[in-house]
């Protein structure tokens, strides 16, 4: 039963992530577009999709959506520790996501360009470091 629940949680997390991608793409094409005429054809492109902030918003929440999908299927009172663990993981990944978003915003204010892979690597490394710090802190406090 636990394996089925984890598979369903992964499916729900993918559905949530696809919804998030749809919302971001829709907002970018509604508010941040420009029209270009190339060889007589009118092309509409998003101007914000090349921004490192947009790229981090697009890919940085994957761990949060994964833990949220798992959290949704932990509804029994017998799984209270597991439910608290997933909720703590969601909070930790959101803190790491927000911290790296602030770093990316600061870099864009100073007009510093960052590579796509460095952006994602730095963000996921930030999430991992914060996750490691909080997980060792909470396990040492509660023992």
Backbone as CSV, one residue per row, in Angstrom:
resi,resn,N_x,N_y,N_z,CA_x,CA_y,CA_z,C_x,C_y,C_z
1,UNK,0.818,-1.192,0.000,0.000,0.000,0.000,0.865,1.260,0.000
2,UNK,2.001,1.187,0.706,2.878,2.350,0.781,3.505,2.651,-0.577
3,UNK,3.842,1.608,-1.341,4.414,1.816,-2.666,3.395,2.430,-3.616
4,UNK,2.157,1.996,-3.535,1.111,2.556,-4.383,0.906,4.021,-4.035
5,UNK,0.921,4.325,-2.739,0.746,5.702,-2.294,1.892,6.588,-2.776
6,UNK,3.104,6.074,-2.755,4.238,6.882,-3.218,4.191,7.087,-4.733
7,UNK,3.727,6.087,-5.473,3.578,6.232,-6.924,2.488,7.253,-7.233
8,UNK,1.368,7.167,-6.524,0.302,8.145,-6.724,0.768,9.551,-6.342
9,UNK,1.567,9.653,-5.297,2.120,10.948,-4.911,3.026,11.524,-5.980
10,UNK,3.821,10.661,-6.621,4.691,11.122,-7.709,3.858,11.579,-8.902
11,UNK,2.777,10.867,-9.195,1.905,11.267,-10.308,1.243,12.602,-10.017
12,UNK,0.761,12.770,-8.790,0.135,14.045,-8.413,1.151,15.173,-8.453
13,UNK,2.376,14.900,-8.019,3.398,15.947,-8.065,3.722,16.341,-9.507
14,UNK,3.726,15.383,-10.428,3.940,15.714,-11.835,2.790,16.550,-12.385
15,UNK,1.564,16.221,-11.989,0.406,17.001,-12.432,0.482,18.419,-11.888
16,UNK,0.855,18.569,-10.621,1.018,19.896,-10.033,2.108,20.688,-10.740
17,UNK,3.205,20.026,-11.072,4.308,20.709,-11.746,3.918,21.130,-13.160
18,UNK,3.196,20.287,-13.878,2.740,20.654,-15.218,1.783,21.844,-15.134
19,UNK,0.945,21.875,-14.114,0.068,23.031,-13.900,0.869,24.294,-13.635
20,UNK,1.935,24.184,-12.832,2.809,25.317,-12.551,3.489,25.803,-13.835
21,UNK,3.954,24.878,-14.665,4.573,25.261,-15.937,3.564,25.972,-16.838
22,UNK,2.333,25.484,-16.857,1.296,26.108,-17.672,1.012,27.528,-17.191
23,UNK,0.928,27.728,-15.891,0.669,29.066,-15.340,1.810,30.013,-15.681
24,UNK,3.054,29.577,-15.469,4.195,30.444,-15.782,4.273,30.787,-17.262
25,UNK,4.048,29.808,-18.099,4.089,30.051,-19.540,2.966,30.989,-19.964
26,UNK,1.793,30.794,-19.405,0.672,31.669,-19.744,0.947,33.108,-19.323
27,UNK,1.437,33.288,-18.119,1.745,34.640,-17.637,2.828,35.282,-18.484
28,UNK,3.834,34.505,-18.864,4.911,35.079,-19.673,4.419,35.494,-21.052
29,UNK,3.492,34.731,-21.642,2.992,35.096,-22.955,1.890,36.148,-22.899
30,UNK,1.242,36.317,-21.782,0.220,37.362,-21.666,0.860,38.726,-21.423
31,UNK,1.845,38.769,-20.523,2.382,40.059,-20.101,3.754,40.406,-20.675
32,UNK,4.548,39.440,-21.057,5.927,39.707,-21.459,6.230,39.175,-22.851
33,UNK,5.562,39.716,-23.858,5.797,39.260,-25.225,6.157,40.435,-26.124
34,UNK,6.798,40.093,-27.208,7.069,41.073,-28.245,6.844,40.405,-29.587
35,UNK,6.452,41.221,-30.550,6.192,40.701,-31.888,7.364,41.059,-32.790
36,UNK,7.832,40.066,-33.532,8.939,40.247,-34.456,8.474,39.796,-35.838
37,UNK,8.850,40.548,-36.851,8.522,40.163,-38.219,9.793,39.645,-38.872
38,UNK,9.772,38.369,-39.244,10.905,37.730,-39.906,10.407,37.170,-41.229
39,UNK,10.970,37.654,-42.331,10.594,37.223,-43.683,9.096,37.360,-43.933
40,UNK,8.507,38.408,-43.426,7.084,38.649,-43.632,6.173,37.892,-42.691
41,UNK,6.725,37.059,-41.819,5.927,36.310,-40.850,6.028,36.983,-39.488
42,UNK,4.890,37.110,-38.847,4.857,37.714,-37.521,5.040,36.630,-36.469
43,UNK,6.055,36.799,-35.636,6.378,35.813,-34.603,6.243,36.485,-33.251
44,UNK,5.569,35.821,-32.332,5.423,36.326,-30.972,6.326,35.497,-30.081
45,UNK,7.180,36.184,-29.318,8.061,35.447,-28.407,8.026,36.090,-27.033
46,UNK,8.286,35.291,-26.055,8.311,35.760,-24.679,9.681,36.365,-24.385
47,UNK,9.683,37.547,-23.815,10.957,38.202,-23.505,11.481,37.820,-22.142
48,UNK,10.628,37.323,-21.275,11.060,36.992,-19.921,11.614,35.578,-19.825
49,UNK,11.323,34.720,-20.785,11.734,33.320,-20.686,13.244,33.135,-20.778
50,UNK,13.975,34.160,-21.178,15.435,34.050,-21.210,16.070,34.517,-19.907
51,UNK,15.281,35.009,-18.997,15.776,35.513,-17.721,16.139,34.364,-16.788
52,UNK,17.244,34.489,-16.028,17.581,33.451,-15.046,16.528,33.320,-13.945
53,UNK,15.851,34.418,-13.624,14.794,34.361,-12.611,13.660,33.474,-13.099
54,UNK,13.250,33.655,-14.346,12.182,32.836,-14.909,12.598,31.373,-14.965
55,UNK,13.833,31.131,-15.359,14.310,29.747,-15.444,14.321,29.081,-14.077
56,UNK,14.684,29.851,-13.031,14.675,29.287,-11.687,13.246,29.082,-11.205
57,UNK,12.336,29.997,-11.523,10.927,29.808,-11.173,10.365,28.575,-11.875
58,UNK,10.836,28.329,-13.071,10.345,27.201,-13.867,10.836,25.866,-13.330
59,UNK,12.109,25.793,-12.931,12.682,24.490,-12.568,13.009,24.335,-11.093
60,UNK,12.952,25.391,-10.318,13.402,25.317,-8.935,12.428,24.684,-7.967
61,UNK,11.177,24.606,-8.341,10.174,24.080,-7.414,9.895,22.589,-7.563
62,UNK,10.673,21.903,-8.351,10.453,20.469,-8.556,10.506,19.679,-7.238
63,UNK,11.506,19.901,-6.357,11.494,19.152,-5.095,10.288,19.476,-4.215
64,UNK,9.861,20.729,-4.210,8.691,21.110,-3.411,7.438,20.412,-3.917
65,UNK,7.278,20.345,-5.227,6.125,19.650,-5.776,6.182,18.157,-5.489
66,UNK,7.372,17.581,-5.479,7.497,16.159,-5.154,7.044,15.888,-3.718
67,UNK,7.549,16.691,-2.774,7.154,16.491,-1.379,5.678,16.810,-1.160
68,UNK,5.141,17.781,-1.902,3.718,18.105,-1.778,2.852,16.956,-2.275
69,UNK,3.268,16.320,-3.363,2.518,15.168,-3.860,2.536,14.006,-2.884
70,UNK,3.656,13.796,-2.223,3.734,12.733,-1.215,2.919,13.106,0.029
71,UNK,2.933,14.388,0.384,2.196,14.860,1.563,0.694,14.695,1.383
72,UNK,0.222,14.889,0.177,-1.215,14.798,-0.082,-1.744,13.400,0.228
73,UNK,-0.946,12.373,-0.003,-1.415,11.007,0.205,-1.105,10.441,1.585
74,UNK,-0.541,11.236,2.469,-0.351,10.812,3.862,-1.492,11.380,4.684
75,UNK,-2.584,10.628,4.796,-3.749,11.170,5.484,-4.183,10.360,6.700
76,UNK,-3.532,9.273,6.979,-3.894,8.479,8.147,-3.214,9.030,9.385
77,UNK,-3.816,8.812,10.523,-3.199,9.279,11.767,-2.003,8.412,12.148
78,UNK,-1.906,7.207,11.597,-0.764,6.347,11.891,0.495,6.836,11.194
79,UNK,0.346,7.645,10.161,1.484,8.147,9.399,1.809,9.587,9.774
80,UNK,1.574,9.945,11.021,1.745,11.324,11.450,3.199,11.779,11.340
81,UNK,4.136,10.926,11.732,5.555,11.288,11.626,5.974,11.498,10.179
82,UNK,5.485,10.632,9.300,5.809,10.754,7.886,5.195,12.028,7.304
83,UNK,3.979,12.343,7.727,3.304,13.544,7.258,4.044,14.798,7.731
84,UNK,4.486,14.799,8.962,5.256,15.928,9.498,6.589,16.043,8.764
85,UNK,7.196,14.921,8.446,8.460,14.936,7.707,8.287,15.534,6.317
86,UNK,7.217,15.161,5.608,6.978,15.729,4.283,6.689,17.226,4.368
87,UNK,5.935,17.639,5.372,5.643,19.061,5.546,6.917,19.844,5.857
88,UNK,7.782,19.279,6.682,9.069,19.915,6.980,9.928,20.002,5.725
89,UNK,9.920,18.956,4.905,10.687,18.963,3.657,10.164,20.015,2.682
90,UNK,8.846,20.195,2.625,8.275,21.239,1.769,8.766,22.602,2.235
91,UNK,8.739,22.836,3.526,9.182,24.126,4.054,10.664,24.362,3.782
92,UNK,11.475,23.348,3.969,12.914,23.487,3.749,13.214,23.780,2.277
93,UNK,12.561,23.061,1.366,12.822,23.314,-0.053,12.320,24.688,-0.472
94,UNK,11.235,25.154,0.105,10.757,26.499,-0.208,11.700,27.572,0.334
95,UNK,12.305,27.329,1.488,13.293,28.277,2.024,14.511,28.326,1.102
96,UNK,15.019,27.170,0.702,16.157,27.129,-0.212,15.833,27.761,-1.556
97,UNK,14.637,27.492,-2.071,14.204,28.093,-3.327,14.172,29.614,-3.205
98,UNK,13.611,30.112,-2.105,13.493,31.556,-1.914,14.853,32.219,-1.752
99,UNK,15.750,31.582,-1.019,17.081,32.161,-0.855,17.815,32.269,-2.190
100,UNK,17.736,31.231,-3.000,18.415,31.290,-4.296,17.724,32.277,-5.232
101,UNK,16.414,32.429,-5.097,15.696,33.416,-5.896,16.165,34.828,-5.548
102,UNK,16.417,35.082,-4.275,16.947,36.377,-3.853,18.338,36.594,-4.439
103,UNK,19.171,35.552,-4.434,20.516,35.663,-5.017,20.424,35.970,-6.510
104,UNK,19.539,35.267,-7.211,19.374,35.490,-8.650,18.849,36.898,-8.921
105,UNK,17.923,37.373,-8.088,17.414,38.734,-8.262,18.530,39.761,-8.055
106,UNK,19.359,39.538,-7.051,20.487,40.435,-6.818,21.465,40.441,-7.981
107,UNK,21.721,39.270,-8.524,22.627,39.193,-9.672,22.035,39.894,-10.894
108,UNK,20.722,39.785,-11.073,20.118,40.449,-12.226,20.053,41.958,-12.027
109,UNK,19.978,42.426,-10.777,20.030,43.871,-10.529,21.378,44.454,-10.941
110,UNK,22.434,43.695,-10.729,23.771,44.137,-11.134,24.107,43.710,-12.561
111,UNK,23.106,43.207,-13.286,23.215,42.786,-14.678,24.331,41.765,-14.898
112,UNK,24.405,40.826,-13.988,25.357,39.731,-14.112,24.641,38.558,-14.780
113,UNK,25.241,38.013,-15.797,24.675,36.858,-16.476,25.140,35.586,-15.788
114,UNK,24.242,34.624,-15.712,24.580,33.343,-15.111,24.133,32.251,-16.078
115,UNK,24.969,31.260,-16.213,24.685,30.123,-17.083,23.479,29.351,-16.531
116,UNK,22.723,28.720,-17.425,21.541,27.959,-17.028,21.894,26.846,-16.052
117,UNK,22.959,26.110,-16.353,23.340,24.985,-15.500,23.917,25.462,-14.167
118,UNK,24.605,26.589,-14.179,25.100,27.153,-12.926,23.940,27.655,-12.076
119,UNK,22.934,28.190,-12.720,21.749,28.668,-12.019,21.050,27.512,-11.306
120,UNK,20.758,26.458,-12.047,20.078,25.313,-11.449,20.970,24.593,-10.444
121,UNK,22.251,24.432,-10.784,23.169,23.771,-9.864,23.317,24.527,-8.560
122,UNK,23.461,25.832,-8.648,23.575,26.645,-7.430,22.307,26.609,-6.602
123,UNK,21.168,26.643,-7.273,19.897,26.598,-6.554,19.659,25.273,-5.865
124,UNK,19.900,24.184,-6.585,19.704,22.869,-5.975,20.750,22.595,-4.892
125,UNK,21.940,23.122,-5.063,22.953,22.996,-4.018,22.533,23.763,-2.770
126,UNK,21.955,24.940,-2.953,21.437,25.710,-1.819,20.345,24.940,-1.097
127,UNK,19.422,24.367,-1.863,18.348,23.574,-1.255,18.928,22.381,-0.512
128,UNK,19.920,21.715,-1.109,20.526,20.545,-0.472,21.238,20.931,0.825
129,UNK,21.982,22.030,0.817,22.702,22.451,2.027,21.724,22.801,3.136
130,UNK,20.683,23.533,2.807,19.690,23.886,3.829,18.958,22.644,4.306
131,UNK,18.646,21.726,3.397,17.988,20.477,3.778,18.878,19.673,4.721
132,UNK,20.158,19.594,4.399,21.090,18.840,5.242,21.211,19.482,6.613
133,UNK,21.320,20.810,6.658,21.446,21.507,7.947,20.209,21.329,8.804
134,UNK,19.030,21.500,8.224,17.800,21.372,8.995,17.532,19.933,9.395
135,UNK,17.859,18.980,8.534,17.584,17.582,8.879,18.507,17.107,9.991
136,UNK,19.776,17.524,9.991,20.659,17.140,11.094,20.299,17.882,12.360
137,UNK,19.817,19.129,12.225,19.419,19.896,13.397,18.181,19.297,14.046
138,UNK,17.184,18.947,13.257,15.938,18.432,13.843,16.135,17.028,14.394
139,UNK,16.985,16.212,13.777,17.181,14.868,14.320,17.982,14.931,15.614
140,UNK,18.913,15.881,15.733,19.684,15.968,16.980,18.848,16.578,18.097
141,UNK,17.917,17.461,17.768,17.095,18.094,18.786,16.055,17.118,19.332
142,UNK,15.462,16.324,18.481,14.351,15.462,18.904,14.775,14.125,19.458
143,UNK,16.071,13.810,19.427,16.508,12.527,19.985,16.703,12.606,21.467
